[in-house]
Amino acid sequence: MSPIFPTRYQFLIDGEVSDRVKAAFPQMQVGRSVGGFTTLFGLVSDHSSLRSIMARLDVLGLTLAELRRLPD
């Protein structure tokens, strides 16, 4: 089943991220997770926005360990 947008997502990034990387995702909140991962989470407005976030992760050379759709 396809998610209904806007939808909250959590992106689990391998390692710590710099302030520059945090600035690349102004619509996302940044948190720490156990085990050396960084969590980005927030509301994603549509499929295009989700793809844009994924593309920025790739361009910045970040490793996405996990992507979760969060409950409302």
All heavy atoms as TSV, in Angstrom:
chain	resi	resn	atom	element	x	y	z
A	1	MET	N	N	0.829	-1.167	0.000
A	1	MET	CA	C	0.000	0.000	0.000
A	1	MET	C	C	0.881	1.241	0.000
A	1	MET	O	O	1.831	1.335	0.764
A	1	MET	CB	C	-0.908	-0.021	1.223
A	1	MET	CG	C	-1.850	1.142	1.281
A	1	MET	SD	S	-3.181	0.872	2.445
A	1	MET	CE	C	-2.575	1.758	3.843
A	2	SER	N	N	0.584	2.173	-0.834
A	2	SER	CA	C	1.345	3.409	-0.972
A	2	SER	C	C	0.980	4.370	0.155
A	2	SER	O	O	-0.184	4.506	0.510
A	2	SER	CB	C	1.036	4.037	-2.324
A	2	SER	OG	O	1.874	5.115	-2.559
A	3	PRO	N	N	1.988	5.056	0.742
A	3	PRO	CA	C	1.680	5.981	1.829
A	3	PRO	C	C	0.899	7.192	1.332
A	3	PRO	O	O	1.023	7.611	0.191
A	3	PRO	CB	C	3.055	6.402	2.344
A	3	PRO	CG	C	3.988	6.160	1.213
A	3	PRO	CD	C	3.417	5.009	0.445
A	4	ILE	N	N	0.094	7.734	2.205
A	4	ILE	CA	C	-0.625	8.968	1.923
A	4	ILE	C	C	0.240	10.109	2.421
A	4	ILE	O	O	0.735	10.089	3.543
A	4	ILE	CB	C	-1.993	8.975	2.630
A	4	ILE	CG1	C	-2.844	7.816	2.120
A	4	ILE	CG2	C	-2.695	10.301	2.454
A	4	ILE	CD1	C	-4.115	7.587	2.888
A	5	PHE	N	N	0.483	11.089	1.571
A	5	PHE	CA	C	1.355	12.200	1.937
A	5	PHE	C	C	0.531	13.382	2.406
A	5	PHE	O	O	-0.587	13.570	1.960
A	5	PHE	CB	C	2.228	12.583	0.735
A	5	PHE	CG	C	3.316	11.588	0.474
A	5	PHE	CD1	C	3.142	10.575	-0.448
A	5	PHE	CD2	C	4.509	11.657	1.169
A	5	PHE	CE1	C	4.138	9.652	-0.682
A	5	PHE	CE2	C	5.513	10.742	0.940
A	5	PHE	CZ	C	5.331	9.732	0.012
A	6	PRO	N	N	1.046	14.234	3.274
A	6	PRO	CA	C	2.376	14.168	3.885
A	6	PRO	C	C	2.470	13.047	4.917
A	6	PRO	O	O	1.481	12.709	5.559
A	6	PRO	CB	C	2.550	15.532	4.539
A	6	PRO	CG	C	1.184	16.068	4.728
A	6	PRO	CD	C	0.312	15.427	3.693
A	7	THR	N	N	3.651	12.494	5.033
A	7	THR	CA	C	3.925	11.360	5.908
A	7	THR	C	C	5.217	11.611	6.667
A	7	THR	O	O	6.157	12.175	6.136
A	7	THR	CB	C	4.070	10.071	5.071
A	7	THR	OG1	O	2.889	9.886	4.298
A	7	THR	CG2	C	4.292	8.857	5.943
A	8	ARG	N	N	5.263	11.171	7.919
A	8	ARG	CA	C	6.485	11.295	8.717
A	8	ARG	C	C	7.411	10.113	8.423
A	8	ARG	O	O	6.968	8.972	8.365
A	8	ARG	CB	C	6.161	11.337	10.211
A	8	ARG	CG	C	5.456	12.612	10.614
A	8	ARG	CD	C	5.162	12.764	12.100
A	8	ARG	NE	N	4.967	11.538	12.822
A	8	ARG	CZ	C	5.672	11.188	13.914
A	8	ARG	NH1	N	6.609	11.955	14.388
A	8	ARG	NH2	N	5.413	10.055	14.525
A	9	TYR	N	N	8.691	10.432	8.228
A	9	TYR	CA	C	9.706	9.414	7.960
A	9	TYR	C	C	10.890	9.583	8.898
A	9	TYR	O	O	11.168	10.693	9.367
A	9	TYR	CB	C	10.224	9.524	6.524
A	9	TYR	CG	C	9.321	8.888	5.501
A	9	TYR	CD1	C	8.368	9.636	4.832
A	9	TYR	CD2	C	9.425	7.533	5.211
A	9	TYR	CE1	C	7.539	9.056	3.888
A	9	TYR	CE2	C	8.597	6.943	4.270
A	9	TYR	CZ	C	7.661	7.712	3.619
A	9	TYR	OH	O	6.832	7.134	2.688
A	10	GLN	N	N	11.581	8.468	9.126
A	10	GLN	CA	C	12.832	8.463	9.878
A	10	GLN	C	C	13.905	7.848	8.981
A	10	GLN	O	O	13.709	6.767	8.416
A	10	GLN	CB	C	12.697	7.628	11.150
A	10	GLN	CG	C	13.984	7.500	11.923
A	10	GLN	CD	C	13.842	6.550	13.097
A	10	GLN	OE1	O	13.214	5.497	12.990
A	10	GLN	NE2	N	14.410	6.920	14.217
A	11	PHE	N	N	15.019	8.565	8.851
A	11	PHE	CA	C	16.165	8.110	8.072
A	11	PHE	C	C	17.288	7.827	9.051
A	11	PHE	O	O	17.721	8.729	9.771
A	11	PHE	CB	C	16.613	9.197	7.082
A	11	PHE	CG	C	15.558	9.607	6.108
A	11	PHE	CD1	C	14.572	10.513	6.466
A	11	PHE	CD2	C	15.548	9.087	4.827
A	11	PHE	CE1	C	13.592	10.907	5.564
A	11	PHE	CE2	C	14.575	9.473	3.916
A	11	PHE	CZ	C	13.593	10.385	4.286
A	12	LEU	N	N	17.764	6.603	9.104
A	12	LEU	CA	C	18.854	6.222	9.992
A	12	LEU	C	C	20.142	6.216	9.175
A	12	LEU	O	O	20.301	5.417	8.249
A	12	LEU	CB	C	18.594	4.846	10.607
A	12	LEU	CG	C	19.546	4.405	11.704
A	12	LEU	CD1	C	19.468	5.328	12.910
A	12	LEU	CD2	C	19.239	2.973	12.123
A	13	ILE	N	N	21.035	7.155	9.498
A	13	ILE	CA	C	22.276	7.356	8.760
A	13	ILE	C	C	23.431	6.740	9.534
A	13	ILE	O	O	23.557	6.954	10.750
A	13	ILE	CB	C	22.564	8.864	8.574
A	13	ILE	CG1	C	21.334	9.600	8.026
A	13	ILE	CG2	C	23.792	9.092	7.718
A	13	ILE	CD1	C	20.859	9.110	6.703
A	14	ASP	N	N	24.291	6.011	8.837
A	14	ASP	CA	C	25.458	5.401	9.462
A	14	ASP	C	C	26.475	6.489	9.808
A	14	ASP	O	O	26.914	7.235	8.941
A	14	ASP	CB	C	26.084	4.375	8.516
A	14	ASP	CG	C	27.162	3.546	9.177
A	14	ASP	OD1	O	27.275	3.571	10.413
A	14	ASP	OD2	O	27.901	2.867	8.445
A	15	GLY	N	N	26.831	6.598	11.081
A	15	GLY	CA	C	27.836	7.550	11.535
A	15	GLY	C	C	27.250	8.876	11.970
A	15	GLY	O	O	26.049	9.109	11.927
A	16	GLU	N	N	28.151	9.744	12.423
A	16	GLU	CA	C	27.764	11.086	12.825
A	16	GLU	C	C	27.803	11.988	11.600
A	16	GLU	O	O	28.627	11.795	10.712
A	16	GLU	CB	C	28.715	11.625	13.888
A	16	GLU	CG	C	28.616	10.886	15.205
A	16	GLU	CD	C	29.472	11.528	16.281
A	16	GLU	OE1	O	29.627	12.761	16.282
A	16	GLU	OE2	O	29.984	10.771	17.110
A	17	VAL	N	N	26.931	12.983	11.576
A	17	VAL	CA	C	26.916	13.900	10.448
A	17	VAL	C	C	27.370	15.286	10.894
A	17	VAL	O	O	27.196	15.668	12.045
A	17	VAL	CB	C	25.525	13.979	9.778
A	17	VAL	CG1	C	25.121	12.626	9.218
A	17	VAL	CG2	C	24.472	14.498	10.725
A	18	SER	N	N	27.943	16.020	9.960
A	18	SER	CA	C	28.455	17.360	10.236
A	18	SER	C	C	27.327	18.389	10.219
A	18	SER	O	O	26.207	18.106	9.775
A	18	SER	CB	C	29.493	17.734	9.177
A	18	SER	OG	O	28.860	17.870	7.922
A	19	ASP	N	N	27.655	19.590	10.663
A	19	ASP	CA	C	26.683	20.685	10.607
A	19	ASP	C	C	26.314	20.993	9.161
A	19	ASP	O	O	25.179	21.373	8.871
A	19	ASP	CB	C	27.245	21.931	11.286
A	19	ASP	CG	C	27.317	21.781	12.802
A	19	ASP	OD1	O	26.568	20.942	13.356
A	19	ASP	OD2	O	28.110	22.498	13.437
A	20	ARG	N	N	27.259	20.834	8.251
A	20	ARG	CA	C	26.997	21.052	6.816
A	20	ARG	C	C	25.930	20.083	6.300
A	20	ARG	O	O	25.022	20.457	5.563
A	20	ARG	CB	C	28.289	20.887	6.022
A	20	ARG	CG	C	28.122	21.074	4.538
A	20	ARG	CD	C	29.474	20.981	3.819
A	20	ARG	NE	N	29.249	20.812	2.409
A	20	ARG	CZ	C	29.456	19.680	1.745
A	20	ARG	NH1	N	29.940	18.621	2.349
A	20	ARG	NH2	N	29.198	19.605	0.450
A	21	VAL	N	N	26.043	18.835	6.716
A	21	VAL	CA	C	25.052	17.830	6.312
A	21	VAL	C	C	23.699	18.157	6.933
A	21	VAL	O	O	22.671	18.103	6.257
A	21	VAL	CB	C	25.513	16.411	6.705
A	21	VAL	CG1	C	24.384	15.412	6.554
A	21	VAL	CG2	C	26.716	15.993	5.875
A	22	LYS	N	N	23.688	18.541	8.200
A	22	LYS	CA	C	22.426	18.905	8.855
A	22	LYS	C	C	21.753	20.058	8.112
A	22	LYS	O	O	20.540	20.070	7.941
A	22	LYS	CB	C	22.682	19.284	10.313
A	22	LYS	CG	C	23.117	18.122	11.176
A	22	LYS	CD	C	23.471	18.601	12.571
A	22	LYS	CE	C	24.089	17.487	13.397
A	22	LYS	NZ	N	24.537	17.952	14.711
A	23	ALA	N	N	22.550	21.014	7.659
A	23	ALA	CA	C	22.012	22.165	6.934
A	23	ALA	C	C	21.410	21.771	5.587
A	23	ALA	O	O	20.555	22.478	5.053
A	23	ALA	CB	C	23.101	23.209	6.730
A	24	ALA	N	N	21.830	20.634	5.041
A	24	ALA	CA	C	21.309	20.161	3.753
A	24	ALA	C	C	19.884	19.613	3.879
A	24	ALA	O	O	19.221	19.381	2.873
A	24	ALA	CB	C	22.228	19.091	3.173
A	25	PHE	N	N	19.436	19.434	5.119
A	25	PHE	CA	C	18.102	18.882	5.375
A	25	PHE	C	C	17.338	19.788	6.341
A	25	PHE	O	O	16.997	19.373	7.456
A	25	PHE	CB	C	18.223	17.463	5.946
A	25	PHE	CG	C	18.952	16.522	5.043
A	25	PHE	CD1	C	20.313	16.293	5.202
A	25	PHE	CD2	C	18.294	15.882	4.009
A	25	PHE	CE1	C	20.998	15.440	4.356
A	25	PHE	CE2	C	18.974	15.020	3.154
A	25	PHE	CZ	C	20.331	14.805	3.330
A	26	PRO	N	N	17.058	21.040	5.933
A	26	PRO	CA	C	16.440	21.994	6.861
A	26	PRO	C	C	15.039	21.595	7.335
A	26	PRO	O	O	14.612	22.016	8.406
A	26	PRO	CB	C	16.393	23.292	6.052
A	26	PRO	CG	C	16.416	22.868	4.630
A	26	PRO	CD	C	17.233	21.605	4.594
A	27	GLN	N	N	14.356	20.767	6.573
A	27	GLN	CA	C	13.007	20.363	6.941
A	27	GLN	C	C	12.993	19.180	7.909
A	27	GLN	O	O	11.946	18.792	8.394
A	27	GLN	CB	C	12.181	20.017	5.691
A	27	GLN	CG	C	12.483	18.671	5.065
A	27	GLN	CD	C	13.722	18.608	4.176
A	27	GLN	OE1	O	14.641	19.409	4.280
A	27	GLN	NE2	N	13.742	17.629	3.301
A	28	MET	N	N	14.179	18.621	8.193
A	28	MET	CA	C	14.270	17.441	9.044
A	28	MET	C	C	14.851	17.801	10.403
A	28	MET	O	O	15.679	18.702	10.522
A	28	MET	CB	C	15.157	16.375	8.390
A	28	MET	CG	C	14.750	15.979	6.979
A	28	MET	SD	S	13.109	15.279	6.870
A	28	MET	CE	C	13.412	13.635	7.454
A	29	GLN	N	N	14.421	17.077	11.431
A	29	GLN	CA	C	15.014	17.196	12.759
A	29	GLN	C	C	16.124	16.162	12.846
A	29	GLN	O	O	16.061	15.106	12.203
A	29	GLN	CB	C	13.968	16.960	13.830
A	29	GLN	CG	C	12.882	18.008	13.829
A	29	GLN	CD	C	11.831	17.730	14.886
A	29	GLN	OE1	O	11.737	16.633	15.426
A	29	GLN	NE2	N	11.022	18.732	15.179
A	30	VAL	N	N	17.146	16.464	13.631
A	30	VAL	CA	C	18.298	15.574	13.758
A	30	VAL	C	C	18.374	15.068	15.191
A	30	VAL	O	O	18.273	15.835	16.141
A	30	VAL	CB	C	19.610	16.309	13.401
A	30	VAL	CG1	C	20.794	15.374	13.533
A	30	VAL	CG2	C	19.532	16.892	12.004
A	31	GLY	N	N	18.533	13.766	15.326
A	31	GLY	CA	C	18.676	13.156	16.636
A	31	GLY	C	C	19.792	12.134	16.616
A	31	GLY	O	O	20.301	11.772	15.561
A	32	ARG	N	N	20.201	11.684	17.763
A	32	ARG	CA	C	21.224	10.644	17.873
A	32	ARG	C	C	20.549	9.316	18.166
A	32	ARG	O	O	19.524	9.266	18.833
A	32	ARG	CB	C	22.204	10.968	18.994
A	32	ARG	CG	C	23.075	12.154	18.710
A	32	ARG	CD	C	24.151	11.919	17.681
A	32	ARG	NE	N	25.011	10.842	18.093
A	32	ARG	CZ	C	25.592	10.017	17.250
A	32	ARG	NH1	N	25.417	10.150	15.964
A	32	ARG	NH2	N	26.360	9.053	17.680
A	33	SER	N	N	21.146	8.264	17.680
A	33	SER	CA	C	20.660	6.922	17.936
A	33	SER	C	C	21.778	6.107	18.556
A	33	SER	O	O	22.942	6.471	18.470
A	33	SER	CB	C	20.235	6.253	16.626
A	33	SER	OG	O	18.872	6.049	16.596
A	34	VAL	N	N	21.430	5.025	19.140
A	34	VAL	CA	C	22.406	4.125	19.756
A	34	VAL	C	C	23.248	3.459	18.673
A	34	VAL	O	O	22.765	3.162	17.590
A	34	VAL	CB	C	21.670	3.053	20.596
A	34	VAL	CG1	C	22.655	2.073	21.210
A	34	VAL	CG2	C	20.823	3.706	21.674
A	35	GLY	N	N	24.524	3.279	18.943
A	35	GLY	CA	C	25.374	2.522	18.037
A	35	GLY	C	C	26.034	3.326	16.940
A	35	GLY	O	O	26.411	2.773	15.916
A	36	GLY	N	N	26.163	4.638	17.112
A	36	GLY	CA	C	26.890	5.431	16.131
A	36	GLY	C	C	26.110	5.812	14.885
A	36	GLY	O	O	26.694	6.047	13.836
A	37	PHE	N	N	24.817	5.865	14.987
A	37	PHE	CA	C	23.974	6.270	13.869
A	37	PHE	C	C	23.360	7.637	14.160
A	37	PHE	O	O	23.164	7.993	15.319
A	37	PHE	CB	C	22.840	5.263	13.634
A	37	PHE	CG	C	23.319	3.937	13.139
A	37	PHE	CD1	C	23.629	2.925	14.030
A	37	PHE	CD2	C	23.453	3.698	11.785
A	37	PHE	CE1	C	24.070	1.698	13.578
A	37	PHE	CE2	C	23.893	2.463	11.323
A	37	PHE	CZ	C	24.206	1.464	12.221
A	38	THR	N	N	23.060	8.371	13.123
A	38	THR	CA	C	22.357	9.639	13.246
A	38	THR	C	C	20.963	9.468	12.665
A	38	THR	O	O	20.798	8.842	11.618
A	38	THR	CB	C	23.093	10.756	12.470
A	38	THR	OG1	O	24.414	10.889	13.001
A	38	THR	CG2	C	22.360	12.079	12.579
A	39	THR	N	N	19.982	10.024	13.340
A	39	THR	CA	C	18.608	9.933	12.893
A	39	THR	C	C	18.145	11.280	12.354
A	39	THR	O	O	18.299	12.305	13.008
A	39	THR	CB	C	17.687	9.517	14.058
A	39	THR	OG1	O	18.148	8.284	14.596
A	39	THR	CG2	C	16.261	9.352	13.590
A	40	LEU	N	N	17.609	11.265	11.152
A	40	LEU	CA	C	16.908	12.418	10.584
A	40	LEU	C	C	15.440	12.034	10.537
A	40	LEU	O	O	15.101	10.924	10.097
A	40	LEU	CB	C	17.383	12.716	9.163
A	40	LEU	CG	C	18.844	13.042	8.934
A	40	LEU	CD1	C	19.106	13.215	7.431
A	40	LEU	CD2	C	19.239	14.287	9.678
A	41	PHE	N	N	14.560	12.920	10.988
A	41	PHE	CA	C	13.146	12.580	10.936
A	41	PHE	C	C	12.311	13.832	10.722
A	41	PHE	O	O	12.724	14.929	11.073
A	41	PHE	CB	C	12.710	11.835	12.196
A	41	PHE	CG	C	12.973	12.576	13.482
A	41	PHE	CD1	C	11.990	13.338	14.065
A	41	PHE	CD2	C	14.216	12.509	14.097
A	41	PHE	CE1	C	12.226	14.017	15.246
A	41	PHE	CE2	C	14.464	13.185	15.275
A	41	PHE	CZ	C	13.462	13.943	15.851
A	42	GLY	N	N	11.179	13.616	10.097
A	42	GLY	CA	C	10.284	14.731	9.865
A	42	GLY	C	C	9.226	14.410	8.839
A	42	GLY	O	O	9.149	13.300	8.314
A	43	LEU	N	N	8.436	15.419	8.555
A	43	LEU	CA	C	7.326	15.302	7.622
A	43	LEU	C	C	7.824	15.434	6.188
A	43	LEU	O	O	8.575	16.342	5.865
A	43	LEU	CB	C	6.314	16.404	7.921
A	43	LEU	CG	C	4.898	16.240	7.429
A	43	LEU	CD1	C	4.253	14.976	7.990
A	43	LEU	CD2	C	4.089	17.457	7.830
A	44	VAL	N	N	7.436	14.486	5.341
A	44	VAL	CA	C	7.786	14.506	3.918
A	44	VAL	C	C	6.490	14.734	3.159
A	44	VAL	O	O	5.530	13.983	3.315
A	44	VAL	CB	C	8.469	13.186	3.504
A	44	VAL	CG1	C	8.774	13.179	2.017
A	44	VAL	CG2	C	9.741	12.961	4.317
A	45	SER	N	N	6.471	15.778	2.334
A	45	SER	CA	C	5.214	16.230	1.728
A	45	SER	C	C	4.696	15.357	0.590
A	45	SER	O	O	3.490	15.260	0.386
A	45	SER	CB	C	5.345	17.669	1.244
A	45	SER	OG	O	6.384	17.780	0.301
A	46	ASP	N	N	5.609	14.723	-0.176
A	46	ASP	CA	C	5.162	13.914	-1.306
A	46	ASP	C	C	6.300	13.017	-1.799
A	46	ASP	O	O	7.408	13.060	-1.266
A	46	ASP	CB	C	4.635	14.793	-2.444
A	46	ASP	CG	C	5.632	15.837	-2.918
A	46	ASP	OD1	O	6.860	15.629	-2.779
A	46	ASP	OD2	O	5.185	16.875	-3.426
A	47	HIS	N	N	6.011	12.207	-2.834
A	47	HIS	CA	C	7.026	11.285	-3.375
A	47	HIS	C	C	8.241	12.028	-3.898
A	47	HIS	O	O	9.375	11.588	-3.730
A	47	HIS	CB	C	6.432	10.423	-4.501
A	47	HIS	CG	C	5.534	9.337	-4.017
A	47	HIS	ND1	N	5.994	8.199	-3.414
A	47	HIS	CD2	C	4.180	9.222	-4.052
A	47	HIS	CE1	C	4.986	7.426	-3.090
A	47	HIS	NE2	N	3.868	8.024	-3.459
A	48	SER	N	N	8.016	13.168	-4.520
A	48	SER	CA	C	9.118	13.959	-5.057
A	48	SER	C	C	10.054	14.427	-3.948
A	48	SER	O	O	11.285	14.385	-4.087
A	48	SER	CB	C	8.559	15.159	-5.825
A	48	SER	OG	O	9.596	15.962	-6.312
A	49	SER	N	N	9.504	14.847	-2.835
A	49	SER	CA	C	10.311	15.276	-1.685
A	49	SER	C	C	11.100	14.105	-1.103
A	49	SER	O	O	12.260	14.257	-0.723
A	49	SER	CB	C	9.427	15.887	-0.603
A	49	SER	OG	O	8.828	17.063	-1.067
A	50	LEU	N	N	10.481	12.945	-1.040
A	50	LEU	CA	C	11.168	11.756	-0.540
A	50	LEU	C	C	12.347	11.413	-1.448
A	50	LEU	O	O	13.456	11.146	-0.974
A	50	LEU	CB	C	10.188	10.582	-0.446
A	50	LEU	CG	C	10.747	9.270	0.079
A	50	LEU	CD1	C	11.321	9.420	1.481
A	50	LEU	CD2	C	9.664	8.199	0.056
A	51	ARG	N	N	12.134	11.462	-2.740
A	51	ARG	CA	C	13.221	11.183	-3.693
A	51	ARG	C	C	14.329	12.223	-3.590
A	51	ARG	O	O	15.510	11.900	-3.716
A	51	ARG	CB	C	12.669	11.124	-5.107
A	51	ARG	CG	C	11.862	9.875	-5.350
A	51	ARG	CD	C	11.441	9.771	-6.804
A	51	ARG	NE	N	10.699	8.551	-7.009
A	51	ARG	CZ	C	9.518	8.504	-7.591
A	51	ARG	NH1	N	8.956	9.601	-8.044
A	51	ARG	NH2	N	8.900	7.359	-7.737
A	52	SER	N	N	13.952	13.472	-3.354
A	52	SER	CA	C	14.939	14.539	-3.202
A	52	SER	C	C	15.822	14.301	-1.985
A	52	SER	O	O	17.049	14.482	-2.037
A	52	SER	CB	C	14.217	15.888	-3.078
A	52	SER	OG	O	15.134	16.913	-2.808
A	53	ILE	N	N	15.226	13.897	-0.886
A	53	ILE	CA	C	16.000	13.594	0.322
A	53	ILE	C	C	16.953	12.437	0.055
A	53	ILE	O	O	18.130	12.487	0.411
A	53	ILE	CB	C	15.064	13.279	1.507
A	53	ILE	CG1	C	14.301	14.540	1.914
A	53	ILE	CG2	C	15.851	12.697	2.682
A	53	ILE	CD1	C	13.159	14.288	2.875
A	54	MET	N	N	16.450	11.401	-0.594
A	54	MET	CA	C	17.289	10.237	-0.905
A	54	MET	C	C	18.452	10.642	-1.812
A	54	MET	O	O	19.588	10.190	-1.619
A	54	MET	CB	C	16.445	9.145	-1.568
A	54	MET	CG	C	15.309	8.621	-0.714
A	54	MET	SD	S	15.857	7.721	0.727
A	54	MET	CE	C	16.439	6.244	-0.051
A	55	ALA	N	N	18.201	11.502	-2.783
A	55	ALA	CA	C	19.250	11.962	-3.695
A	55	ALA	C	C	20.307	12.770	-2.944
A	55	ALA	O	O	21.507	12.606	-3.185
A	55	ALA	CB	C	18.644	12.789	-4.823
A	56	ARG	N	N	19.870	13.644	-2.015
A	56	ARG	CA	C	20.835	14.420	-1.227
A	56	ARG	C	C	21.695	13.518	-0.364
A	56	ARG	O	O	22.892	13.746	-0.213
A	56	ARG	CB	C	20.117	15.446	-0.349
A	56	ARG	CG	C	19.813	16.721	-1.102
A	56	ARG	CD	C	19.160	17.736	-0.210
A	56	ARG	NE	N	17.717	17.474	-0.271
A	56	ARG	CZ	C	16.830	17.850	0.626
A	56	ARG	NH1	N	17.204	18.524	1.679
A	56	ARG	NH2	N	15.564	17.565	0.481
A	57	LEU	N	N	21.103	12.484	0.214
A	57	LEU	CA	C	21.884	11.517	1.000
A	57	LEU	C	C	22.980	10.905	0.129
A	57	LEU	O	O	24.133	10.789	0.541
A	57	LEU	CB	C	20.977	10.419	1.568
A	57	LEU	CG	C	19.991	10.830	2.653
A	57	LEU	CD1	C	19.014	9.701	2.929
A	57	LEU	CD2	C	20.724	11.231	3.925
A	58	ASP	N	N	22.599	10.531	-1.084
A	58	ASP	CA	C	23.540	9.906	-2.019
A	58	ASP	C	C	24.653	10.871	-2.418
A	58	ASP	O	O	25.834	10.529	-2.366
A	58	ASP	CB	C	22.792	9.403	-3.247
A	58	ASP	CG	C	23.676	8.600	-4.177
A	58	ASP	OD1	O	24.417	7.721	-3.697
A	58	ASP	OD2	O	23.617	8.864	-5.390
A	59	VAL	N	N	24.288	12.089	-2.796
A	59	VAL	CA	C	25.273	13.090	-3.230
A	59	VAL	C	C	26.262	13.407	-2.113
A	59	VAL	O	O	27.458	13.608	-2.365
A	59	VAL	CB	C	24.562	14.380	-3.711
A	59	VAL	CG1	C	25.522	15.543	-3.852
A	59	VAL	CG2	C	23.851	14.124	-5.024
A	60	LEU	N	N	25.781	13.410	-0.875
A	60	LEU	CA	C	26.643	13.707	0.266
A	60	LEU	C	C	27.475	12.497	0.706
A	60	LEU	O	O	28.276	12.598	1.632
A	60	LEU	CB	C	25.810	14.225	1.440
A	60	LEU	CG	C	25.181	15.601	1.211
A	60	LEU	CD1	C	24.122	15.890	2.274
A	60	LEU	CD2	C	26.258	16.673	1.198
A	61	GLY	N	N	27.268	11.364	0.037
A	61	GLY	CA	C	28.052	10.166	0.351
A	61	GLY	C	C	27.663	9.502	1.659
A	61	GLY	O	O	28.463	8.792	2.262
A	62	LEU	N	N	26.424	9.713	2.087
A	62	LEU	CA	C	25.960	9.133	3.345
A	62	LEU	C	C	25.384	7.742	3.111
A	62	LEU	O	O	24.814	7.468	2.062
A	62	LEU	CB	C	24.902	10.035	3.973
A	62	LEU	CG	C	25.366	11.460	4.278
A	62	LEU	CD1	C	24.192	12.317	4.700
A	62	LEU	CD2	C	26.446	11.450	5.342
A	63	THR	N	N	25.541	6.892	4.097
A	63	THR	CA	C	25.009	5.542	4.021
A	63	THR	C	C	23.703	5.476	4.788
A	63	THR	O	O	23.666	5.700	6.002
A	63	THR	CB	C	26.003	4.522	4.613
A	63	THR	OG1	O	27.225	4.600	3.887
A	63	THR	CG2	C	25.447	3.110	4.546
A	64	LEU	N	N	22.623	5.195	4.075
A	64	LEU	CA	C	21.315	5.041	4.689
A	64	LEU	C	C	21.202	3.607	5.203
A	64	LEU	O	O	21.185	2.658	4.425
A	64	LEU	CB	C	20.211	5.341	3.677
A	64	LEU	CG	C	18.785	5.228	4.179
A	64	LEU	CD1	C	18.507	6.243	5.284
A	64	LEU	CD2	C	17.814	5.404	3.031
A	65	ALA	N	N	21.148	3.464	6.524
A	65	ALA	CA	C	21.058	2.139	7.121
A	65	ALA	C	C	19.620	1.643	7.171
A	65	ALA	O	O	19.362	0.443	7.060
A	65	ALA	CB	C	21.651	2.156	8.530
A	66	GLU	N	N	18.693	2.608	7.331
A	66	GLU	CA	C	17.290	2.213	7.451
A	66	GLU	C	C	16.390	3.405	7.158
A	66	GLU	O	O	16.728	4.549	7.467
A	66	GLU	CB	C	17.020	1.725	8.878
A	66	GLU	CG	C	15.658	1.156	9.125
A	66	GLU	CD	C	15.527	0.580	10.526
A	66	GLU	OE1	O	16.447	-0.123	10.971
A	66	GLU	OE2	O	14.498	0.850	11.164
A	67	LEU	N	N	15.246	3.133	6.571
A	67	LEU	CA	C	14.219	4.133	6.311
A	67	LEU	C	C	12.915	3.599	6.871
A	67	LEU	O	O	12.533	2.467	6.578
A	67	LEU	CB	C	14.076	4.389	4.800
A	67	LEU	CG	C	12.914	5.264	4.348
A	67	LEU	CD1	C	13.022	6.671	4.926
A	67	LEU	CD2	C	12.840	5.309	2.836
A	68	ARG	N	N	12.267	4.405	7.712
A	68	ARG	CA	C	11.001	3.979	8.309
A	68	ARG	C	C	9.917	5.019	8.086
A	68	ARG	O	O	10.164	6.214	8.220
A	68	ARG	CB	C	11.134	3.844	9.832
A	68	ARG	CG	C	11.894	2.696	10.306
A	68	ARG	CD	C	11.807	2.630	11.800
A	68	ARG	NE	N	12.694	1.597	12.287
A	68	ARG	CZ	C	12.892	1.332	13.554
A	68	ARG	NH1	N	12.288	2.053	14.474
A	68	ARG	NH2	N	13.701	0.372	13.909
A	69	ARG	N	N	8.754	4.558	7.781
A	69	ARG	CA	C	7.570	5.411	7.781
A	69	ARG	C	C	7.054	5.394	9.210
A	69	ARG	O	O	6.785	4.325	9.773
A	69	ARG	CB	C	6.547	4.862	6.810
A	69	ARG	CG	C	5.403	5.799	6.579
A	69	ARG	CD	C	4.553	5.281	5.471
A	69	ARG	NE	N	3.263	4.901	6.041
A	69	ARG	CZ	C	2.337	4.244	5.386
A	69	ARG	NH1	N	2.538	3.824	4.176
A	69	ARG	NH2	N	1.190	3.989	5.955
A	70	LEU	N	N	6.909	6.561	9.820
A	70	LEU	CA	C	6.504	6.648	11.205
A	70	LEU	C	C	4.991	6.738	11.319
A	70	LEU	O	O	4.316	7.266	10.430
A	70	LEU	CB	C	7.145	7.867	11.867
A	70	LEU	CG	C	8.670	7.871	11.890
A	70	LEU	CD1	C	9.193	9.193	12.444
A	70	LEU	CD2	C	9.198	6.713	12.707
A	71	PRO	N	N	4.445	6.246	12.436
A	71	PRO	CA	C	2.994	6.345	12.623
A	71	PRO	C	C	2.579	7.803	12.791
A	71	PRO	O	O	3.372	8.647	13.211
A	71	PRO	CB	C	2.742	5.560	13.911
A	71	PRO	CG	C	4.049	5.487	14.603
A	71	PRO	CD	C	5.109	5.605	13.545
A	72	ASP	N	N	1.345	8.087	12.458
A	72	ASP	CA	C	0.823	9.452	12.576
A	72	ASP	C	C	0.717	9.889	14.004
A	72	ASP	O	O	0.614	9.252	14.919
A	72	ASP	CB	C	-0.548	9.561	11.907
A	72	ASP	CG	C	-0.417	9.318	10.402
A	72	ASP	OD1	O	0.625	9.661	9.844
A	72	ASP	OD2	O	-1.384	8.786	9.829
